[in-house]
Structures are given as structure tokens and as C-alpha cells.
Amino acid sequence: SGGKVGGQVRVAGVGNSIADMLATSNGEVALVSRGGDASELAIVLTNLDLAQAAKLLLTGDRNAPIDCIVADFAGDNGRLTARNLVIDTSAEKILGGGTVGLANERYALTLEAKSKKPSLVALRGPIVVEGTFKSPRVHPATLPVVARVGTWVALGTLLSPIAALLPLVDLGGSNDANCSALIEDAQQNV
């Protein structure tokens, strides 16, 4: 992937090292980007879109344009809480939330993709980013995926194989993010 990221930071903290200052920091952080590109396979996997992922695995991954990325966080005692976390691409609008702990150096973020394109097989579960800065873990949220697969199996068993596809169909149609407004809001918050 590639692109330029800019941002503004306004924080205050106390301590005898940068780690101590970040662990006690309060303030705002805004990171924004317009343009650039990323792996289309990685983007469709945020929606657990198995149909599109299989197609890309067979035909080859390519770069997909990124319209914007906005990460707007409020800091309180070394804990950054997402006010707005949006990644808008040509295929998916990814909305996020959660926290980043500067004191314990841990992620606790959830990303949920809203597809712009239809798909026959998409599990549509949120993606969880957790763990330490040194060893982050990225994986699907278990409960929503298990519920969707359970519904798929139940409908296939009770009704028909065609009915079983219903919980996996994603009609797409998500709107583009208003990148200009999101970036302006993030910059005004700092």
C-alpha cells in the first residue's frame, strides 16, 4: 500500500521519559490521508467477503484506491479513544471504534466494513485489532461470524441450499464517506 499521512497532535503529559509522558497524556490526535492505495484483497477481507477474496486469489491481487483515512482520537490519561475512525475505499467503507492504550501499549479496536459492492458469500463480521504494540493480533470477531454460519447451516438443513445462502449475501450499496467533512472535523478537534 502507499499514500501520504498527515496529522496534528496536541497532548500534555508528565514524566521523566517519553513513555511516562505518553502514559499520562491528555489531548487530541488526528491523522488524515487522502489518496493512496492498498491491497484489494486486504480490503475485501475486512468484510470477510469470501467470494471476492477467492476471485482475487485466482486472478491476482491488485491495488485499490483509497479515498481517505481519518483517525480522530481523544486522549485521557494515556488512553486514546476513537472519536472517528474511517477508511473509505472504492470497495468498502470501514468504520472503527475502540481504544489505544499508551500506558500499557495495547490495542482494543474494532473495524466494521460496509460493502459498496454486492457479494454472494460475505460473513460480514467485525474485525478485531487487539494485543500489544509489539505483537498485535488481527482476527474476526467470533460471535457474529458463528451466528451467521449457524444461520447458514440451519437454513440449509431446514429449508433448502438456496435459502442457506441468504445470511451470506451482502447487497452492498454503502455510501461513500464524506471525506472532506471528516477531515475538517478531525482537524478542528485538535
Phi, psi and chi 1 to 4 in degrees:
 res  aa     phi    psi   chi1   chi2   chi3   chi4
   1 SER       -  161.7   63.9      -      -      -
   2 GLY  -156.3  157.8      -      -      -      -
   3 GLY   155.9  170.1      -      -      -      -
   4 LYS  -107.2  138.6  -66.8 -178.6 -178.6  179.2
   5 VAL  -118.4  134.1  176.0      -      -      -
   6 GLY  -123.9  170.5      -      -      -      -
   7 GLY  -175.4  176.2      -      -      -      -
   8 GLN  -135.7  141.2  -63.5  174.5  -47.7      -
   9 VAL  -134.0  132.3  176.8      -      -      -
  10 ARG  -136.7  100.0 -175.1  176.8   53.6   87.4
  11 VAL  -135.1  155.8  -65.1      -      -      -
  12 ALA  -135.6  135.1      -      -      -      -
  13 GLY  -152.2  168.8      -      -      -      -
  14 VAL  -126.1  153.9  -64.2      -      -      -
  15 GLY   149.4  173.0      -      -      -      -
  16 ASN   -98.6    0.5  -67.7  -33.7      -      -
  17 SER  -144.0  166.6   68.9      -      -      -
  18 ILE   -62.9  -39.5  -67.8  176.0      -      -
  19 ALA   -60.4  -43.5      -      -      -      -
  20 ASP   -64.6  -40.9  -72.1  -15.9      -      -
  21 MET   -65.7  -42.4  -72.1 -175.4  -93.7      -
  22 LEU   -66.5  -36.4  -71.2  174.8      -      -
  23 ALA   -67.2  -20.0      -      -      -      -
  24 THR  -114.4   10.0   61.0      -      -      -
  25 SER   -74.0  149.0   63.4      -      -      -
  26 ASN  -131.4  145.3  -63.0  -60.3      -      -
  27 GLY   147.0 -150.7      -      -      -      -
  28 GLU  -134.6  147.8  -72.5   81.0   33.2      -
  29 VAL  -135.7  129.9  175.1      -      -      -
  30 ALA  -133.1  122.7      -      -      -      -
  31 LEU  -116.7  132.2  -59.3  173.2      -      -
  32 VAL  -136.6  152.4  -62.2      -      -      -
  33 SER  -149.8  140.3  175.8      -      -      -
  34 ARG  -122.8  135.0  -81.0 -164.8   89.5   98.9
  35 GLY    83.6 -170.1      -      -      -      -
  36 GLY    92.4 -175.3      -      -      -      -
  37 ASP  -151.8  165.0   52.8   50.4      -      -
  38 ALA  -147.5  166.3      -      -      -      -
  39 SER   -60.1  123.9  158.0      -      -      -
  40 GLU   -64.5  -33.6 -171.8  171.4   -4.3      -
  41 LEU   -62.2  -45.9  178.8   60.2      -      -
  42 ALA   -62.2  -38.3      -      -      -      -
  43 ILE   -66.3  -47.2  -68.7  168.2      -      -
  44 VAL   -69.9  -25.0  -61.3      -      -      -
  45 LEU   -72.1  -19.0  -75.2  175.4      -      -
  46 THR   -66.2  -21.7   60.3      -      -      -
  47 ASN   -99.6    4.5 -165.4   32.0      -      -
  48 LEU    51.2   41.6  -58.4  175.0      -      -
  49 ASP   -83.5   92.8 -172.7  -21.6      -      -
  50 LEU   -70.5  -33.8  -56.3 -180.0      -      -
  51 ALA   -65.3  -49.4      -      -      -      -
  52 GLN   -66.9  -37.6  -67.5  -65.6  -27.9      -
  53 ALA   -63.5  -43.0      -      -      -      -
  54 ALA   -61.7  -42.5      -      -      -      -
  55 LYS   -60.3  -44.9  177.1 -178.3  159.8 -171.0
  56 LEU   -68.4  -34.2  -71.6  167.9      -      -
  57 LEU   -66.3  -33.6  -72.5  171.2      -      -
  58 LEU   -79.7  -39.3  -68.8  173.1      -      -
  59 THR   -96.5  -13.5   61.9      -      -      -
  60 GLY   104.8  139.4      -      -      -      -
  61 ASP   -72.1  153.3 -166.7    9.8      -      -
  62 ARG  -143.1  169.8   54.3 -172.6  175.6  -95.0
  63 ASN   -83.6  140.3  -73.7  -23.3      -      -
  64 ALA  -115.8  139.6      -      -      -      -
  65 PRO   -69.2  143.2   17.9  -22.9      -      -
  66 ILE  -103.3  124.9  -64.7  173.5      -      -
  67 ASP   -76.2  -48.0  -63.0  -34.5      -      -
  68 CYS  -164.0  159.0   68.5      -      -      -
  69 ILE  -131.0  129.0  -60.5  171.9      -      -
  70 VAL  -131.6  121.7  176.5      -      -      -
  71 ALA  -125.2  104.6      -      -      -      -
  72 ASP  -115.5  114.7 -178.6   10.7      -      -
  73 PHE  -123.2  144.8  -71.2   90.0      -      -
  74 ALA  -106.7  133.0      -      -      -      -
  75 GLY  -103.9  134.5      -      -      -      -
  76 ASP  -140.2  109.5 -178.1   31.3      -      -
  77 ASN    53.2   47.7 -156.0   28.2      -      -
  78 GLY    81.5    8.3      -      -      -      -
  79 ARG  -118.9  116.3 -177.5 -177.7  174.3  112.9
  80 LEU   -91.4  124.2  -62.4  176.0      -      -
  81 THR  -112.2  129.4  -58.4      -      -      -
  82 ALA   -68.6  122.2      -      -      -      -
  83 ARG   -88.6  -38.1  -73.2 -170.8  -76.9 -133.6
  84 ASN  -151.8  124.7 -136.1  -21.1      -      -
  85 LEU  -136.4  107.0 -175.7   55.4      -      -
  86 VAL  -136.5  133.9  177.8      -      -      -
  87 ILE  -124.0  115.5  -57.7  167.7      -      -
  88 ASP  -112.0  122.6 -167.8   43.0      -      -
  89 THR  -125.4  179.2   72.7      -      -      -
  90 SER   -69.9  -23.7   57.3      -      -      -
  91 ALA  -103.7  -33.8      -      -      -      -
  92 GLU  -139.5  148.4  -52.5  -79.7  -16.5      -
  93 LYS  -110.4  117.3  177.7  169.4   58.7  175.3
  94 ILE  -106.4  121.4  -57.1  164.9      -      -
  95 LEU  -108.9  137.2  -53.6  173.6      -      -
  96 GLY  -129.2  166.3      -      -      -      -
  97 GLY  -159.4  170.3      -      -      -      -
  98 GLY   123.0 -160.4      -      -      -      -
  99 THR  -134.6  159.1   61.5      -      -      -
 100 VAL  -126.9  119.0  176.8      -      -      -
 101 GLY   -92.2  112.1      -      -      -      -
 102 LEU   -78.4  -27.8  -60.1  175.9      -      -
 103 ALA   -70.9  -45.9      -      -      -      -
 104 ASN  -100.3    2.3   60.3    4.1      -      -
 105 GLU    53.6   55.4  -61.6 -178.2   -7.6      -
 106 ARG  -133.3  146.7  -64.3 -169.5   68.9   82.7
 107 TYR   -96.3  146.3  -63.1  104.1      -      -
 108 ALA  -149.2   71.7      -      -      -      -
 109 LEU  -118.4  150.2  -61.6  169.5      -      -
 110 THR  -127.1  132.9  -58.2      -      -      -
 111 LEU  -117.4  130.5  -55.5  173.9      -      -
 112 GLU  -125.9  120.5 -172.2  166.8  -10.0      -
 113 ALA   -88.1  138.9      -      -      -      -
 114 LYS  -114.6  109.6  -55.0  -67.3 -175.9 -174.4
 115 SER   -72.1  142.7 -175.9      -      -      -
 116 LYS   -97.9  -12.9  -64.4  180.0 -179.3 -178.6
 117 LYS  -121.9  146.2  -60.5  176.7 -179.5  178.5
 118 PRO   -71.5  153.9   19.5  -24.7      -      -
 119 SER  -147.9  145.2  175.5      -      -      -
 120 LEU   -82.6  -25.7  -72.0  177.5      -      -
 121 VAL  -138.6   94.4 -176.4      -      -      -
 122 ALA  -135.9  125.0      -      -      -      -
 123 LEU   -79.1  -20.2  -64.3  175.3      -      -
 124 ARG    51.2   33.5  -60.0 -172.0  -51.0  -90.4
 125 GLY   -89.1  150.8      -      -      -      -
 126 PRO   -63.3  153.2  -16.6   26.6      -      -
 127 ILE  -102.7  134.1  -60.3  -63.8      -      -
 128 VAL  -106.0  131.4  175.7      -      -      -
 129 VAL  -113.9  113.2 -179.3      -      -      -
 130 GLU  -143.7  174.3   62.6 -176.1    1.0      -
 131 GLY   103.1 -168.5      -      -      -      -
 132 THR   -87.6  163.8   64.7      -      -      -
 133 PHE   -58.5  -37.5  -70.5    0.3      -      -
 134 LYS   -72.7  -35.6 -173.5  176.0 -179.3 -179.7
 135 SER  -135.5   70.6  -59.4      -      -      -
 136 PRO   -70.8  150.6   23.3  -29.6      -      -
 137 ARG  -119.7  132.3  -67.5 -173.7  -44.4  -87.8
 138 VAL  -121.5  121.6  179.3      -      -      -
 139 HIS  -157.2  160.9   59.6   87.0      -      -
 140 PRO   -68.2  148.1  -13.5   23.4      -      -
 141 ALA   -67.6  129.0      -      -      -      -
 142 THR   -69.1  -50.1  -52.2      -      -      -
 143 LEU   -59.6  -48.7 -169.1   57.1      -      -
 144 PRO   -62.3  -37.1  -21.3   31.1      -      -
 145 VAL   -68.8  -43.0  172.0      -      -      -
 146 VAL   -62.0  -41.3  168.6      -      -      -
 147 ALA   -63.1  -43.1      -      -      -      -
 148 ARG   -67.1  -42.4 -164.3  167.7  -50.6  -80.0
 149 VAL   -66.5  -39.2  169.9      -      -      -
 150 GLY   -61.6  -41.6      -      -      -      -
 151 THR   -64.8  -39.8  -55.4      -      -      -
 152 TRP   -59.3  -48.6  169.6   62.5      -      -
 153 VAL   -64.3  -44.8  169.9      -      -      -
 154 ALA   -62.3  -45.8      -      -      -      -
 155 LEU   -65.6  -37.8  -72.6  173.5      -      -
 156 GLY   -66.5  -35.2      -      -      -      -
 157 THR   -77.1  -45.6  -56.7      -      -      -
 158 LEU   -83.0  -35.9  -61.9  173.1      -      -
 159 LEU  -110.5  -82.7  -62.5  176.5      -      -
 160 SER  -161.8  162.4   72.2      -      -      -
 161 PRO   -60.2  -32.5  -23.8   32.6      -      -
 162 ILE   -68.8  -41.2  -66.8  174.2      -      -
 163 ALA   -64.4  -29.2      -      -      -      -
 164 ALA   -64.3  -26.8      -      -      -      -
 165 LEU   -72.5  -21.5  -71.6  176.1      -      -
 166 LEU   -53.1  -46.3  -70.1  176.7      -      -
 167 PRO   -69.4  -13.0    5.1   -4.9      -      -
 168 LEU   -97.7  -12.5  -56.7  178.9      -      -
 169 VAL   -76.7  130.9  172.3      -      -      -
 170 ASP  -115.7  115.9 -174.8   -8.9      -      -
 171 LEU   -74.5  -12.8  -61.3  176.4      -      -
 172 GLY    69.0 -150.8      -      -      -      -
 173 GLY    89.5    9.1      -      -      -      -
 174 SER   -63.6  143.3  178.4      -      -      -
 175 ASN   -76.9  155.3  -63.3  -30.4      -      -
 176 ASP   -66.2  147.7  -69.3  -22.9      -      -
 177 ALA   -72.1  150.1      -      -      -      -
 178 ASN   -84.6   81.1 -174.1  -17.3      -      -
 179 CYS   -57.0  -43.6  -69.8      -      -      -
 180 SER   -59.7  -45.3  -63.5      -      -      -
 181 ALA   -67.6  -40.7      -      -      -      -
 182 LEU   -62.8  -43.2  -69.9  168.1      -      -
 183 ILE   -66.5  -42.3  -70.3  170.5      -      -
 184 GLU   -62.5  -44.5 -174.7  177.0  -35.1      -
 185 ASP   -61.0  -44.6  -73.3  -12.1      -      -
 186 ALA   -61.5  -42.8      -      -      -      -
 187 GLN   -68.2  -33.1  -69.0  171.7  -24.1      -
 188 GLN   -73.0  -25.7  -73.0  179.0   -2.6      -
 189 ASN   -72.2  -18.7  -74.7  -27.3      -      -
 190 VAL   -96.5      -  178.9      -      -      -
